[in-house]
Amino acid sequence: MAEAVPNEKLRQYLRELTPEARALLAAELERARLRGENPPGADMILEELRADTRDTSRKLPRLNHAQRLFFAPIEPFLVDDTPERKHRGRISRACLNPIWEWIARDLMPQEAKTYVDQVNLLLAANGRKEAAEVARAFQDLAEQRMREIQATSRSDGKAGRRVAAQIGTPQALEDVREIGAILRVRDALGVIASRLPPSIGNLADDQLDNVKTLLESPIGRHRDVFLYALLLVMSRLGSSWQLIRLAIQAAGSDAAARIAETPFSVAVEIMLADVARMIGALRDSVKAGRGAEVATHLKDVHDAVRGLRTELDFSSDTGWARQLASFRSEVSKLLQAEIENLPGQVRRVLRPRPAKETGPNATLDASDVDEIEAKLVLAAACRNYSAELAFSEATRRVHSDLQNYFDSGTQVLIDRLRTSPPAERTYRQSQVDAAVRFCAALFGADFASTLAKAAQVAGKGEQKVAKG
């Protein structure tokens, strides 16, 4: 009974997290399990997170023990992206379950059942080491079968289409190839991983030399290992764009044209692919109106683009330079389209309306307020990152228009609240409440607090007049 209270407090805390925070927490716990760790309370936390999202379209990852052991070598190469997007050397986390189901149902059903039963028995007896050995044997067998399937698919298009249909993901055959390739060099990657620090805050100086030496060793430079070794390093970096420092070091120059001639040019290609993934995540969040998530993705894109532009010399006309320019243009168009009409939307919602247009005890449409608030969060974030992403002029114009409006328009709202008859007061109050939220999103809590206090005084003053 003593444990029930803390658990209930934890459940309450988890329920209050944003959808983005719940998804991030669940993904981190799943990553820990893929590494063979078992954080305290992980089962209860994951169950609570999933229970709170069963009625939503944003499904959280779920892997059983046998799956987690099987996919453990794949963990550094997973991305939280839609299966439609394919990134070199990477696999969408959302593809793991469909691929596992294909393995257990179509590729090797009897062997998979035996594997699952053995792992469950061993883990129940706390035989984690023995379970890992069983997983290794099953990985080897699965990789062999996957290679056979690929060979058949290359010579028989019908067989390839059948496998793709059985898996059901957009890049099914490519994902199978990627998983097989990682499993094939699993041991080599394990050696490299053991020689890397758990995290690398700044890839520079001795740390840079050591990592480069490791990647140029016979095990690291093997053609089947090199790409995944670079991605493994990237997974340990505090800032992913620092991976390109390996390419600069190898070329002895920051000129993109010189780097393109070295084997380490793959590091730049990986980083550009990662920027494309970040932009895709940004676009998805903008479309869904998830303001806080948009701000996070925008910062990721900004930092990556700035890192590339700062560290590399793109003065010559290369494919990389054109690709980076295309990224900046794409982000600029995406964000300008979202914020350029924002001042007009704010005015439309907050403009003083005559009583005949609102009706007694009417309020603003909550979905309109939520949508505008999310865009204002985006507009505030844009101010910090607009110069690097080439849309500073639009950001300045929008922010100036909104600043001018709130400097004068909020007083009109408060005056209306103070003088409105009782039948109109609910609507006026909803406008003031929306204005407080909008100001908090765009200018911060202090500005919004001042407006809220003024509105509270105006409301109290009106109540006193009505009583008199």
C-alpha positions in Angstrom: 0.0 0.0 0.0 2.9 2.3 0.7 4.0 2.1 -3.0 0.5 3.0 -4.3 0.8 6.7 -3.6 4.1 7.4 -5.4 2.9 5.3 -8.3 -0.3 7.3 -8.5 1.7 10.5 -8.4 3.9 9.2 -11.2 0.8 8.3 -13.3 -0.7 11.8 -12.7 2.6 13.3 -13.8 2.7 11.2 -17.0 -0.9 12.1 -17.9 0.0 15.8 -17.7 2.9 15.5 -20.2 2.4 16.8 -23.7 1.9 14.2 -26.5 5.4 15.1 -27.8 7.0 14.5 -24.4 5.1 11.2 -23.9 6.3 10.0 -27.3 9.9 11.0 -26.6 9.9 9.3 -23.2 8.4 6.1 -24.6 11.0 6.1 -27.4 13.9 6.6 -24.9 12.7 3.7 -22.7 12.4 1.5 -25.8 16.0 2.4 -26.8 17.2 1.5 -23.3 15.5 -1.9 -23.7 17.1 -2.4 -27.1 20.5 -1.9 -25.4 19.6 -4.6 -22.8 18.9 -2.2 -20.0 15.8 -2.3 -17.8 15.2 1.1 -16.2 13.2 1.0 -12.8 9.5 1.2 -13.4 9.8 1.0 -17.2 7.0 -1.5 -17.6 4.5 0.6 -15.6 5.6 3.9 -17.3 5.2 2.4 -20.8 1.9 0.9 -20.0 0.6 4.3 -18.7 1.9 6.1 -21.7 0.3 3.7 -24.1 -3.0 3.7 -22.2 -3.2 7.5 -22.6 -2.6 7.3 -26.4 -4.7 4.3 -27.5 -7.4 6.6 -28.8 -5.1 8.8 -30.7 -3.4 8.3 -34.1 0.1 8.8 -32.6 1.0 5.3 -31.7 3.9 4.7 -29.3 6.5 1.9 -30.1 6.0 -1.5 -28.5 8.5 -4.3 -28.8 8.5 -7.6 -26.8 11.6 -9.0 -25.1 12.5 -11.3 -28.0 12.1 -8.5 -30.6 14.2 -6.1 -28.5 17.0 -8.6 -28.4 16.8 -9.3 -32.1 16.8 -5.7 -33.1 19.4 -4.5 -30.5 22.2 -4.1 -33.2 19.8 -2.0 -35.3 19.2 0.6 -32.5 21.8 3.2 -33.4 20.5 3.3 -36.9 16.8 3.9 -36.2 15.1 7.1 -36.9 11.7 8.4 -35.6 10.4 9.1 -39.1 7.6 7.9 -41.3 8.3 4.7 -43.2 7.7 6.5 -46.5 11.0 8.4 -46.1 14.2 6.4 -46.7 17.5 7.6 -45.4 20.8 6.0 -46.3 21.9 3.5 -43.6 18.8 4.3 -41.5 15.5 2.5 -40.7 12.3 3.9 -39.6 11.4 2.7 -36.1 7.8 2.3 -37.3 9.0 -0.5 -39.7 10.3 -2.8 -36.9 7.0 -4.4 -36.0 5.9 -5.1 -39.6 9.3 -6.6 -40.4 9.2 -8.8 -37.3 5.7 -10.0 -38.1 7.0 -10.9 -41.6 9.9 -12.9 -40.1 7.7 -14.7 -37.7 4.8 -15.4 -40.1 6.4 -15.8 -43.6 10.2 -15.9 -43.5 10.9 -18.5 -40.8 7.8 -19.1 -38.7 9.0 -22.3 -36.9 12.4 -21.0 -36.1 10.9 -17.7 -34.9 8.5 -19.5 -32.5 11.3 -21.6 -31.1 13.5 -18.5 -30.7 10.7 -16.6 -28.8 10.0 -19.5 -26.5 13.7 -20.0 -25.7 14.2 -16.3 -25.0 11.2 -16.0 -22.8 12.2 -19.1 -20.7 15.8 -17.8 -20.3 14.7 -14.3 -19.3 12.2 -15.7 -16.8 15.1 -17.6 -15.2 17.2 -14.3 -15.3 19.4 -15.8 -18.0 20.1 -12.6 -19.9 23.5 -13.7 -21.2 22.1 -17.0 -22.5 19.2 -15.2 -24.1 21.6 -12.9 -25.9 23.5 -15.8 -27.3 20.2 -17.4 -28.6 19.4 -14.0 -30.2 22.8 -13.9 -31.9 22.2 -17.4 -33.4 18.7 -16.3 -34.6 20.1 -13.1 -36.1 22.7 -15.0 -38.1 20.0 -17.3 -39.4 17.6 -14.4 -40.2 20.4 -12.6 -42.1 21.1 -15.6 -44.2 17.4 -16.0 -45.1 17.1 -12.3 -45.9 20.1 -12.5 -48.2 18.5 -15.4 -50.0 15.2 -13.5 -50.3 17.0 -10.5 -51.8 18.8 -12.7 -54.4 15.5 -14.2 -55.4 13.8 -10.8 -55.6 16.5 -9.4 -57.9 16.0 -12.3 -60.4 12.2 -12.6 -59.9 10.2 -9.4 -59.8 7.1 -11.2 -58.8 8.8 -12.7 -55.7 10.0 -9.3 -54.7 6.5 -7.8 -55.0 5.2 -10.6 -52.9 7.7 -10.0 -50.1 6.9 -6.2 -50.2 3.2 -6.9 -50.0 3.8 -9.3 -47.0 5.7 -6.7 -45.1 3.4 -3.9 -46.1 5.7 -0.9 -45.6 6.6 1.6 -48.4 10.3 0.7 -48.5 10.0 -2.9 -47.5 12.7 -4.5 -49.6 15.2 -1.7 -48.9 14.5 -2.0 -45.2 15.1 -5.8 -45.2 18.4 -5.2 -47.1 19.5 -2.6 -44.6 18.7 -4.8 -41.6 20.5 -7.7 -43.1 23.5 -5.5 -43.9 23.7 -4.3 -40.3 23.3 -7.8 -38.8 26.1 -9.1 -41.2 28.6 -6.6 -39.7 27.1 -6.7 -36.2 30.3 -7.9 -34.5 32.6 -5.3 -36.2 30.2 -2.5 -35.2 30.2 -3.9 -31.7 34.0 -3.5 -31.6 33.8 0.1 -32.9 31.0 0.9 -30.4 33.1 -0.4 -27.5 36.0 1.9 -28.4 33.9 5.0 -28.7 32.9 7.2 -25.7 29.3 6.9 -24.7 28.7 10.5 -25.6 30.8 13.1 -27.5 29.9 16.6 -26.6 32.5 18.2 -28.9 34.2 16.3 -31.7 37.5 18.2 -31.8 41.2 18.0 -31.0 42.3 14.6 -29.6 38.8 13.2 -29.7 38.6 14.0 -33.4 41.9 12.3 -34.1 41.0 9.2 -32.1 37.7 8.7 -33.8 39.3 9.2 -37.3 42.0 6.7 -36.4 39.4 4.2 -35.4 37.4 4.7 -38.6 40.6 4.3 -40.7 41.6 1.0 -39.0 41.1 -2.2 -41.0 37.9 -3.0 -39.2 36.4 0.6 -39.6 37.3 1.2 -43.3 35.9 -2.1 -44.5 33.4 -1.2 -47.3 30.5 -3.0 -45.6 31.2 -1.3 -42.3 32.3 2.2 -43.0 28.9 3.8 -43.6 27.4 2.2 -40.4 30.5 3.1 -38.4 30.0 6.8 -39.3 26.3 6.6 -38.3 27.4 4.9 -35.1 29.7 7.9 -34.4 26.9 10.2 -35.2 24.6 8.5 -32.7 27.1 9.4 -29.9 27.5 13.1 -30.9 25.8 15.9 -28.9 25.4 17.8 -32.2 25.0 15.6 -35.2 26.5 18.1 -37.7 29.9 17.7 -36.1 30.3 14.5 -38.1 31.5 16.6 -41.0 34.6 17.5 -39.1 35.9 14.0 -39.9 35.6 14.7 -43.6 37.4 18.1 -43.2 40.1 16.4 -41.2 40.5 13.6 -43.8 40.7 16.1 -46.7 42.9 18.6 -44.9 40.6 21.3 -46.2 37.1 22.7 -45.6 36.5 23.1 -49.3 33.5 21.0 -50.4 35.1 20.2 -53.7 38.2 18.7 -52.0 36.2 16.8 -49.4 34.1 15.2 -52.2 37.2 13.4 -53.4 37.8 11.5 -50.2 36.1 8.4 -48.7 34.9 10.6 -45.8 32.7 12.5 -48.2 30.0 10.1 -47.0 29.9 12.0 -43.7 28.6 15.1 -45.6 26.1 13.0 -47.5 24.8 11.5 -44.2 24.5 14.9 -42.7 22.6 16.4 -45.6 20.2 13.3 -45.5 19.7 14.0 -41.8 18.8 17.7 -42.5 16.2 16.4 -45.1 14.8 14.1 -42.3 14.6 17.1 -39.9 12.8 19.2 -42.5 10.3 16.4 -43.0 9.7 16.2 -39.3 9.3 20.0 -39.2 6.8 19.9 -42.0 4.7 17.2 -40.3 4.6 19.1 -37.0 3.6 22.4 -38.8 0.8 20.6 -40.6 -0.4 19.0 -37.4 -0.3 22.4 -35.5 2.0 21.0 -32.7 3.6 24.3 -31.7 6.1 23.1 -29.1 7.3 20.3 -31.4 7.6 22.7 -34.3 9.9 24.9 -32.2 12.1 21.9 -31.4 12.4 20.7 -35.0 13.1 24.3 -36.2 16.0 24.6 -33.8 17.4 21.2 -35.0 17.2 22.3 -38.6 18.7 25.7 -37.8 21.7 24.2 -35.8 22.4 21.6 -38.5 22.3 24.2 -41.4 24.4 26.6 -39.5 26.9 23.9 -38.6 27.3 22.9 -42.3 27.5 26.5 -43.5 30.0 27.5 -40.8 32.3 24.5 -41.1 32.3 23.9 -44.8 33.3 26.2 -47.7 30.5 26.1 -50.2 31.9 28.9 -52.4 32.3 26.6 -55.4 29.2 25.3 -57.2 28.8 21.7 -56.0 25.8 19.4 -55.7 26.1 19.8 -51.9 25.9 23.6 -52.1 22.8 23.4 -54.3 21.2 20.9 -52.0 21.8 23.0 -49.0 20.5 26.1 -50.8 17.4 24.1 -51.7 16.9 23.1 -48.0 17.0 26.7 -46.9 14.6 27.8 -49.6 12.2 24.9 -48.7 12.2 25.8 -45.0 11.8 29.5 -45.8 8.7 28.9 -48.0 7.2 26.5 -45.5 7.5 28.9 -42.6 6.5 32.0 -44.5 3.3 30.3 -45.6 2.5 29.6 -42.0 3.2 33.0 -40.5 2.6 35.7 -43.2 -1.2 35.8 -42.7 -0.9 35.7 -38.9 -1.5 39.4 -38.2 -4.8 39.2 -40.1 -5.9 36.1 -38.3 -5.2 37.6 -34.9 -7.2 40.8 -35.9 -10.1 38.7 -37.2 -10.4 36.8 -33.9 -9.9 39.7 -31.5 -11.6 42.6 -33.4 -14.5 44.2 -31.5 -17.8 42.8 -32.8 -21.2 44.3 -32.3 -23.6 42.3 -30.1 -25.8 41.2 -33.0 -22.8 39.2 -34.5 -22.0 37.2 -31.3 -25.3 36.4 -29.6 -25.8 36.2 -25.8 -23.1 34.3 -23.8 -21.2 33.4 -27.0 -17.4 32.6 -26.9 -14.6 32.4 -29.4 -14.2 29.1 -31.3 -11.6 27.2 -29.2 -10.1 25.5 -32.3 -9.4 28.9 -33.9 -7.7 30.1 -30.8 -5.6 26.9 -30.5 -4.5 27.2 -34.2 -3.5 30.8 -33.9 -1.6 30.2 -30.6 0.4 27.3 -32.3 1.3 29.6 -35.2 2.4 32.4 -32.7 4.7 29.9 -31.0 6.1 29.2 -34.4 6.5 32.9 -35.2 8.3 33.5 -31.9 10.7 30.6 -32.7 11.3 32.0 -36.2 12.7 35.2 -34.8 15.7 33.2 -33.4 16.4 31.2 -36.5 15.3 33.3 -39.5 18.6 34.7 -40.6 20.3 31.3 -41.0 17.2 29.9 -42.8 16.7 32.9 -45.1 13.3 34.3 -44.1 14.3 37.1 -41.7 12.5 39.9 -43.7 9.1 38.1 -43.4 9.7 37.4 -39.7 10.5 41.0 -38.9 7.4 42.2 -40.8 5.1 39.8 -39.1 6.5 40.5 -35.6 6.3 44.3 -36.2 2.7 44.1 -37.3 1.7 42.0 -34.3 3.7 44.2 -31.8 1.9 47.3 -33.1 -1.5 45.6 -32.9 -1.1 44.3 -29.3 0.4 47.6 -28.2 -2.9 49.3 -29.1 -5.5 46.6 -29.6 -5.4 45.1 -26.2 -6.5 48.3 -24.6 -9.6 48.3 -26.8 -10.4 44.8 -25.7 -10.1 45.7 -22.0 -12.3 48.8 -22.4 -14.9 46.7 -24.2 -14.8 44.1 -21.3 -15.2 46.9 -18.8 -18.2 48.6 -20.5 -20.1 45.6 -22.0 -23.5 44.6 -20.8 -23.8 41.3 -19.0 -25.1 39.4 -22.1 -21.9 40.3 -24.0 -19.4 39.9 -21.2 -18.7 36.2 -21.8 -17.7 36.8 -25.4 -15.5 39.9 -24.5 -13.9 37.8 -21.7 -13.1 35.0 -24.2 -11.4 37.5 -26.5 -9.3 38.9 -23.6 -8.4 35.3 -22.5 -7.3 34.6 -26.1 -5.2 37.8 -26.3 -3.4 36.7 -23.0 -2.6 33.3 -24.6 -1.4 35.0 -27.8 0.8 37.4 -26.0 2.3 34.6 -23.9 3.2 32.7 -27.0 4.7 35.6 -28.9 6.2 37.9 -26.2 6.5 35.8 -23.1 4.9 35.3 -19.7 5.6 38.8 -18.3 3.8 40.6 -21.0 0.9 38.2 -20.8 0.7 38.5 -17.0 0.4 42.3 -17.2 -2.4 42.0 -19.7 -4.2 39.4 -17.6 -4.0 41.6 -14.5 -5.4 44.5 -16.4 -8.3 42.3 -17.6 -8.9 41.1 -14.1 -9.2 44.7 -12.8 -11.5 45.6 -15.7 -13.7 42.6 -15.0 -14.0 43.4 -11.3 -14.7 47.0 -12.0 -17.6 46.0 -14.3 -19.0 43.7 -11.6 -19.0 46.5 -9.1 -20.9 48.8 -11.5 -23.5 46.0 -12.1 -24.0 45.5 -8.4 -24.4 49.3 -7.8 
